[in-house]
Amino acid sequence: TIKTERRKMDKSRAHFREAIKHMPLGVSSNFRYWGDDNTVFVKNGKGARLWDIDGNEYIDYRLGYGPAILGHCNDIVDAAAREAQSVGTVYALGTEKEVTVAKLIKEMMPAAELVRFSNSGTEAVMAALRLARGYTGKDNYVTFEGSYHGLFDASMWTADPEDMKDQTKQPKVIPYGEGIPQLVRQLFWQVPYNDAQRLEEVLKKNHDTIAAVLIEPILGNCCGIPSKPEFIKAVRELCTKYGVLMIVDEVKTGFRVAKGGAQELYGIEADIFTVAKAVANGYPISAIGGKEEILRKYGKGVAHGGTYTAQAMSLAAAEATLTILKDTDALKNIASYGQAMQDGMGKVLTKRGIPHSFTGHQSMSGLFFSAEAPTTYRNWKLSDYTFYDTMAGILIDMGIMCEPDSREPWFISSAHDQKCLEETLGKFEEAVDLTLNE
Ligand code: PMP
């Protein structure tokens, strides 16, 4: 539970009572509902901070689940978007800026021989999977336990946590909720993360029907579990060996963990990859990149489009954001901040003899209250996150906006500065002690 001893919530609560009359859960994503009394409504953000409608100030470590890589309301990005607005937004025709942004992506991500734009992460991954199917002429695909690739039916499956208590058992694959057709289940295999041997077994037997292996290089939807370098390299080799395309979903990691995303970090190249969140600092745009021969299938039989693809404001914001990320040390500084934050938190916890570990990348890291960080969805699900959940509720009340459960990593932007760091670590120490006394 999120505490509310230190901040006012009157306006958010009153607004919730109004919102629920008009919108299911009072919000536009189920994840934004934090309970009738705890759902926060934002007034505005600037840099690393945001303010809610009650006037509470927070240092934001959620950043809209990652997009605001340069901080909220970046002046340069917003000015570019405003300028684009003055010439109109959609024409159902091409514009010159698409090529400018495509070139920037190509420059930063070598696997991008060609680029196609979409609007969201979901749309990009959905399009990438169709492209892989169109190119290979095969229907099936492989995903990994604990991954999330968007809202579409093919992606909304997970491993049953009930089955995980017995680690020798293969957990049942279940849909994320109702309304997802069981028929889709016949189209994919779900393999434990960081388990190349199991992947090879599946590919060896079924490669004739498998179009693609769809992988998040860092599982960004269960705290930030990274691929082991030897694992992701093995995935690359196995895909090549068995004639299956490797789709690297860099929606969260792209333009965040390195200028060239996780592909640069791990030294691999995807056949097709997707980027979204950090591309335009919060303006909706995503891209599918990959090998020329594959991408040229658009135009040779594979359908893709959309009214809003390459919409002018998002494109202008993308140009501004990517130019900053490419030409400055923003990502290095983000990683240094992340490291300093981990070191500081680590010190506080070590001093109190609390076992802990950090997962993911410094720019999107998870905090664990066990000496060893989980390496699979199964370990993550079985880990004890009561301490984290209690502490996160206290931190939010103190003005440190982290994820209230350990599902999402802590995201850092280039606007997080020394002042944010000191404030965060001071409040973290206080929150840890309060949690110990709970
Ligand atoms: N892929 C990954 C790895 C993601 O983290 C997400 C969103 N969290 C998506 C795809 C879907 O992106 P969107 O929410 O923009 O549709």
Residues whose N, C-alpha, C, O or C-beta is under 5 A from the ligand:
A	BS01	PMP	S120 G121 T122 E123 Y148 H149 G150 E216 G220 D249 V251 K252 A276
